[in-house]
Amino acid sequence: MLKFWKKKPADEAHEPLAEEVMPQTDPVAAESSPQPSALSAEEKRSWRERLAGSVLNRDIRTLFARNPQLDEALLDELETALISADVGIAASTALVEDLRKRMAKREFADAGALLDALRGDLVALLAPVAEPIRVDPEARPYVILMVGVNGVGKTTTIGKIARRLQTQGRSVLLAAGDTFRAAAVEQLRTWGERNDVPVISQGPGADSASVIFDALQSAQSRDVDVLIADTAGRLHTQTGLMDELTKIRRVLAKLDANAPHEVLLVIDGTTGQNAINQTRQFRAAIGVTGLVVTKLDGTAKGGVVFALAKEFGLPIRYVGLGETAEDLRIFNPAAFVDALLPTDLGSA
């Protein structure tokens, strides 16, 4: 039985997220990526506080204190530090090789200059993938399908994205397509109630594709701007559940040949290099168009973001730096790198 759930209008409107306040312009541009120079001192401090204690910060301080000489041994240790922080072998090798060539040309006067060069290379690696969602106003509704393995924070991320879109003046509808986890529907309803967003659901064990199909029909009839569909968390090695995603795409195409317009894969930033395998499998099964990397505040590494950028080049739509809706941030490469690396090379 189809259930259409919606909370009664709240007595007070939600306060807009600080970074979402902007002039009345084309809403498609509302999620444009902030330029590094646009970050205030408070915003920079916020990123650094969320990513405090990174492995890269600690290890780079230690290795430069132990070996301040610009030589091959330093570069070898730097490569090891990058790999240990989950940057990945391919990305780490490429980064250090660039530094090696520039060091041979005597471009670096001291360790500080080399660190600045590394910072620039890391930002350059991430800059092409820093691309927030751009909702096409011609696609009504704009369908976002959320996928990922169990425990990555997918349902919570849906609630946070819904909040962001709502504060931009867009109408949002949620589809409770995770029919396998008992608490998933209630969790999504809680987020819907908190933000006054309607949720479409069916009974426990219902066919996920059917739920999302009904939600798209409802969104079309109500002229909703954005439909965000949850799906059951699954291991990337579970072939049957991965096949279900292709079924969802096929069913949605019966109502809108272009749906889903966005397939967001949610990655847990604490999983390290396993995120590479997850991305590869989900991309093959459903055609991932963007990434959300969560729980970066809960890991001392965070380097998997660089590995993902190097391996796939998929847009990183958002990163999760905490529990609140405000902590789902538009990805900013300069702020991210500056938060991971030491600001100076003082004592280790």
C-alpha positions in Angstrom: 0.0 0.0 0.0 1.4 3.4 -1.0 1.9 5.8 1.8 2.3 9.5 1.3 3.6 11.1 4.5 4.0 14.8 5.1 4.4 16.7 8.3 2.1 19.6 9.0 3.7 23.0 8.2 6.1 24.0 11.0 5.3 27.0 13.1 8.7 28.6 12.3 10.7 28.5 9.1 14.1 27.0 9.2 17.0 29.3 9.3 19.0 29.2 6.0 22.4 27.6 6.1 25.1 30.2 6.3 26.9 29.2 3.1 23.6 29.1 1.2 22.7 32.8 1.7 23.1 34.5 -1.7 21.5 37.0 -4.0 18.3 36.2 -5.8 19.8 34.7 -8.9 19.3 31.7 -11.2 18.8 28.8 -8.8 20.8 26.5 -11.0 23.9 28.6 -9.9 23.0 28.3 -6.2 25.4 25.4 -5.7 28.3 26.9 -7.6 31.6 25.8 -6.0 33.2 28.5 -3.8 36.5 29.8 -4.9 39.5 29.4 -2.5 39.8 33.2 -2.2 36.1 33.4 -1.1 36.7 31.5 2.1 36.7 33.6 5.2 39.1 33.1 8.0 36.2 31.5 10.0 35.4 29.0 7.2 39.1 28.0 6.8 39.3 27.5 10.6 36.1 25.4 10.5 37.6 23.0 7.9 40.8 22.7 9.9 38.9 22.0 13.1 36.8 19.3 11.5 39.9 17.6 10.0 42.2 18.1 13.0 44.9 15.6 13.7 45.3 14.3 10.1 47.9 11.6 9.4 49.5 13.8 6.7 49.9 16.7 9.1 51.6 14.6 11.7 53.8 12.5 9.4 55.0 15.4 7.3 56.0 17.4 10.4 57.8 14.4 11.7 59.7 13.5 8.5 60.8 17.1 7.8 62.0 17.5 11.4 63.9 14.3 11.1 65.3 14.9 7.6 65.2 18.6 6.6 67.5 18.0 3.7 65.9 18.1 0.2 67.1 14.7 -1.0 65.8 11.4 -2.4 65.4 9.9 1.1 63.0 12.8 2.0 61.0 12.1 -1.2 60.8 8.4 -0.5 59.5 9.1 3.0 57.0 11.6 1.7 55.7 9.0 -0.7 55.3 6.5 2.1 53.4 9.2 4.2 51.0 9.8 1.3 50.3 6.2 0.8 49.8 5.7 4.5 47.2 8.4 4.5 45.2 6.5 1.8 46.2 8.8 -1.1 46.8 5.7 -3.1 49.9 4.3 -4.9 49.1 5.9 -8.3 48.3 9.4 -7.0 51.2 9.3 -4.5 53.7 8.2 -7.1 52.6 10.9 -9.5 52.8 13.6 -6.9 56.2 12.7 -5.7 57.6 12.2 -9.2 56.5 15.8 -10.0 58.3 17.0 -6.9 61.4 15.0 -7.8 61.6 16.6 -11.2 61.2 20.1 -9.8 63.8 19.4 -7.0 66.3 18.3 -9.7 65.8 21.7 -11.3 66.5 23.3 -7.9 63.1 25.0 -7.8 62.9 24.6 -4.0 64.9 26.8 -1.7 63.9 24.9 1.4 61.4 22.4 2.9 58.8 25.1 3.1 58.9 25.7 -0.6 58.6 21.9 -1.3 55.6 21.8 1.0 54.0 24.7 -0.9 54.5 22.8 -4.1 52.9 19.7 -2.7 50.0 21.7 -1.5 49.6 23.2 -5.0 49.8 19.7 -6.7 47.2 18.3 -4.3 44.8 21.2 -4.9 45.3 20.8 -8.7 44.5 17.1 -8.5 41.2 17.8 -6.8 40.1 21.0 -8.6 38.7 19.2 -11.7 36.4 17.0 -9.5 35.1 19.9 -7.3 31.7 20.2 -9.0 28.5 20.6 -7.0 25.1 19.4 -8.1 23.5 21.7 -10.7 19.7 21.0 -10.7 18.4 21.4 -14.2 15.2 23.4 -14.0 13.9 21.9 -17.2 13.9 18.4 -15.6 10.9 18.4 -13.3 11.4 16.6 -11.2 15.1 16.4 -11.2 15.7 12.8 -9.9 18.6 12.0 -7.6 19.2 8.3 -6.9 21.3 7.6 -3.8 23.4 4.5 -3.6 26.1 3.0 -1.4 27.0 0.1 0.9 25.6 -0.4 4.4 26.6 2.1 7.1 28.0 4.9 5.0 25.4 7.5 6.2 23.3 7.4 3.0 19.9 8.1 4.6 21.3 10.9 6.7 23.0 12.4 3.7 19.6 12.4 1.9 18.1 14.5 4.7 21.0 16.9 4.6 20.8 17.4 0.8 17.0 17.8 1.1 17.6 20.6 3.6 20.1 22.3 1.4 17.8 22.2 -1.6 14.8 23.4 0.4 16.7 26.4 1.7 17.4 27.4 -1.9 13.6 27.6 -2.5 13.2 24.2 -4.2 10.4 21.8 -3.5 11.6 18.3 -2.6 10.1 14.9 -2.3 11.8 11.8 -0.8 11.3 8.2 -1.8 11.9 5.5 0.9 13.4 2.9 -1.5 15.3 1.2 1.3 12.7 -1.4 2.0 15.1 -4.0 3.5 16.3 -2.2 6.6 13.5 -2.0 9.2 14.5 1.5 10.5 15.3 3.1 7.1 11.8 4.3 6.4 11.3 5.8 9.9 14.8 7.4 9.7 13.8 9.0 6.4 10.5 10.1 7.8 12.3 11.7 10.7 14.4 13.8 8.3 11.3 14.7 6.3 9.5 15.8 9.4 12.4 17.9 10.6 12.5 19.7 7.3 8.8 19.6 6.3 9.5 17.4 3.3 7.0 14.7 2.1 8.1 11.1 2.0 6.7 8.3 -0.2 6.9 4.8 1.2 5.3 1.4 1.0 5.1 -1.5 3.5 8.2 -3.5 4.7 9.8 -5.7 2.1 8.1 -3.9 -0.8 9.8 -3.8 -4.1 12.2 -0.9 -4.1 11.7 -0.1 -7.8 8.0 0.1 -7.2 8.3 2.6 -4.4 10.6 4.8 -6.4 8.3 4.5 -9.5 5.3 5.6 -7.4 7.3 8.5 -5.9 8.3 9.7 -9.4 4.6 9.6 -10.5 3.7 11.6 -7.4 6.5 14.1 -7.9 5.4 14.7 -11.5 1.7 15.2 -10.6 2.7 17.7 -7.9 5.3 19.5 -10.1 8.0 18.9 -7.5 11.5 20.3 -8.3 13.6 17.5 -6.9 13.0 13.8 -6.1 15.6 12.1 -3.9 15.3 8.3 -3.8 16.9 6.2 -1.1 18.0 2.6 -1.9 18.9 -0.3 0.2 22.5 -0.4 1.4 24.3 -3.2 -0.2 27.8 -4.6 -0.4 29.3 -3.9 -3.8 29.9 -7.7 -4.1 26.2 -8.6 -3.8 25.3 -9.2 -7.4 21.6 -9.6 -6.8 21.2 -6.3 -5.0 23.4 -4.6 -7.6 21.1 -5.9 -10.3 18.2 -4.3 -8.4 19.8 -0.9 -9.2 19.6 -1.5 -12.9 16.0 -2.5 -12.5 15.3 0.9 -10.7 16.9 2.7 -13.6 14.9 0.7 -16.1 11.6 1.4 -14.3 12.2 5.1 -13.9 12.9 5.4 -17.6 9.3 4.4 -18.3 8.2 7.7 -16.8 11.2 9.8 -17.7 13.8 8.6 -20.2 16.5 10.8 -18.6 15.8 9.6 -15.0 17.7 9.4 -12.8 19.4 12.6 -13.7 22.0 12.2 -10.9 23.3 9.0 -9.3 25.1 9.9 -6.1 27.4 7.2 -4.5 27.9 7.8 -0.8 31.4 6.8 0.3 32.5 6.4 4.0 35.8 8.4 4.2 37.0 6.0 6.9 37.0 2.9 4.6 40.3 3.8 2.9 41.2 2.1 -0.3 38.1 -0.2 -0.2 36.2 2.9 -1.5 38.0 2.4 -4.8 36.4 -1.1 -5.2 33.0 0.2 -4.2 33.1 3.0 -6.7 34.3 0.7 -9.5 31.4 -1.8 -8.9 28.6 0.8 -8.4 29.8 2.7 -11.5 29.6 -0.5 -13.6 26.1 -1.4 -12.2 24.3 1.9 -12.3 26.5 4.6 -13.8 27.6 6.8 -10.9 27.6 10.5 -11.8 28.8 12.0 -8.5 30.3 11.2 -5.1 29.5 12.2 -1.5 32.3 11.4 0.9 31.1 11.2 4.5 32.6 10.9 8.0 35.8 12.8 7.1 35.7 14.3 10.5 35.9 10.7 11.9 39.1 9.7 10.2 42.7 10.9 10.6 43.4 10.1 7.0 41.1 11.5 4.4 43.5 10.8 1.6 41.0 8.5 -0.2 39.6 11.6 -1.7 42.8 12.1 -3.7 42.8 8.4 -4.7 39.2 8.7 -5.9 40.0 11.8 -7.9 43.0 10.2 -9.6 41.3 6.8 -10.3 37.9 8.0 -11.6 37.7 11.7 -12.0 34.1 11.6 -10.8 32.6 14.9 -9.4 32.7 15.2 -5.7 29.4 16.8 -4.9 29.7 17.1 -1.1 31.8 16.0 1.8 30.6 15.3 5.3 32.5 17.0 8.1 30.1 16.4 11.0 26.7 15.4 12.2 24.6 18.5 11.5 23.0 19.6 8.2 25.4 22.5 8.1 28.3 20.0 8.1 27.5 18.6 4.7 29.7 21.0 2.7 30.2 21.8 -0.9 33.7 20.3 -1.7 36.4 23.0 -1.7 39.8 21.6 -2.7 41.9 24.4 -1.2 40.2 24.3 2.1 40.4 20.6 2.3 44.1 20.4 1.5 45.0 23.3 3.8 43.1 21.5 6.6 45.1 18.2 6.0 48.6 19.7 5.7 50.6 21.5 8.3 50.5 25.3 8.1 54.2 25.5 8.9 57.1 23.1 9.5 57.7 23.9 13.2 58.7 21.2 15.7 57.0 17.8 15.2 
